[in-house]
């Protein structure tokens, strides 16, 4: 059952990753689009500035009676067309930036979800590692208790056995005492 849940979680994570990748691509596309529109805006501003200079020259020429009377109005008409175009470009840029902000908010939400899932996965891994450490410590404790039991039984056996030879009895008693002292942390 845990493996089914893990598989579902992996599937969900894969969908989340795909959604993030898709949004990343869309954000990149909109950024390029905004940059293109900004370049167009800059070109239009440069053109407008150039037309304003031409208009000033045409007005000066008209005042000096060197130019045609309709030249300033023609330039002024072209300037108005360019200003209208700039307004349209700025509106498009505003729409694209609004779209970009929405995409960024959406991807921020997905990144937050990814971070939450990653944190949950780390917590789960930590819980499993903690359980493994506890099991290892409990096994070591059980092994120690078993070893202590075997040790006590061996020492009691050395002390309680009926020896035929005095040298063997003396060796068993001395060894039992030495082992008991060592088990209590004393040197031989």
N, C-alpha and C positions, 0 to 999 in steps of 0.2 A: 504494500500500500504506500509505503514511503517512497518507493521508486516511481510509482505513478505520479505522486505529488511532485517529485523532483523533475520528472519528465514534463509535466504541465508547467512547472516554474521555468524550465529551460525554454519551452516553447513560447511562453509569455515574454521572457527576456529577449528572445530572438525577434519577436514582433516589435518590442520596444526599441531594440537596436535598429531594426529596419525603418521604423518611424523616425528615429533621430537622423538616420542617414538621409532619408527622403527630405526632411526639413532642412538639413545642412545644404543639400543640393539646391533646394528652392531658395534658401537665403542667399546662397552664392549667386544664383541667377538674378534675383531681384537686386542684389548689390551691383552687379554688372549693368543691369538695366538703369538703375539710378545714376551710376557713373556716366553712362551714355547720355542720359537726359541732362545731366549737369554739364557735360561737355557741349551739348547743343545750346544750353543756356549761356554758357560762356561765349560761344561763337556768336550767338545772337546779341549779347551785350557788346562784344567787340564791334559787330556790324553796326549796332545802334550808335556807339561812340563815333565810329567813322562817319556815319550819316549826319550826326550832330555837327561834326567838324565841316562836312561838305555844306550843310545848311548855313552855318555861320559864314563860310566863304561866299556862298550864293547871295546871302543877305548883304554882305559887304559889297559884293560886285554890283548888286542891284542899286544899293545906295550911291555907288559911284557911277552908276549908269553904264556899267560895263557888261552886265549880264542880262539874261532874259527875265521878263517879269513873272513868268510862270515857273521858273526853275525852283525857287524856294518852296512853292506849294507842292510841286512834284516830290521834292525831297521830304517835305513834311508828311506827305501821304505815305511814302515808303517807310518813314520812321514810325507812323501810327500802325502800319501793318506789322512791323517788327515788334513794336510794344505789345500788340495783341498776341502775337506769337509767343513772346516771353511770358505773358500771363498764362497762356495755355500750357507752356512748358513747366512753369512753376506749379500749376495745378496738378500736372501729371507727376512731377517730382513729389509733391505732397501726398498724392495717393499712393505712390510706390513706397514712400517712407512709412506711411501708415500701415501698409501691407507688411513691410519689413518689421515694424514694431510688433505687429500681431504675431508674425512668425517667430520672432525672438522670444516673445512671451510664451508661446506654445512650446518652443524647444527648451526654455528654462524650466517649464513644468515637467517635461519629459526627463531632463537632466536631474531634477530633484527626485523624481521617481526612481531613476537609475541609482542615485546615491542612497536612497532609502533601502532599495533592494540589496545593494552591495553591503550596506551596514547590517542588514538583517542576515545576509549570508555570512558575514564575518562573525556576528554574534552566535549564529548556529554552529559555525566551525569551532569557535571558542568553547561553546558548551560541549561539543563532542570531544574536544581535546581535554577539557576539564574532566569529563566522565572517564576518559582513558587514563588520565593521571590518577584519578581516585581508584580506579580498578587496579592499576599497577601498584599503588601504595597498599591497598587492601590485600593484594596477593602477597606482597613482600611481608606484610604483617602476619598473614596466615602462615607463610613459609617460616618466618622467624618463630612464631608460636610452635609450629611443628618441630622445628629444629631445637627449640628449648625443651620441648617434651622429650624428644629423642635424647638430648643431652642429659636431662635429669634421670631418665630411665637408665642410661649407660653408667652414670656416676653411682646411682643406687645399686646397680648390678655389680659394679666393682666393689662396693662396700659390703654387700650382703651375701656374696658368693662364699661358699665354704671351700677354702683352698686347701690342697693337700700339702703343699710345700710352703714353708714359712717365707721363703724368699719371694714367691709369687704373691702371697698375701700382702707382704710389706710393699712390693712394687705396686700392687693394685691400690692400696690405701694411700701411698704417697702420690700416686698419679691422680687419684680421685680428689685429694686435697689440692694438688697443684692446678688441676683443671677447674675446680670450683673457685679458687682464688683468681685465676685468669678470667673466668667468666664474669667475675665481679669487678674487673678492671685492675686488678693488682698484678704486678709482675710476679713471675715464678718465684 
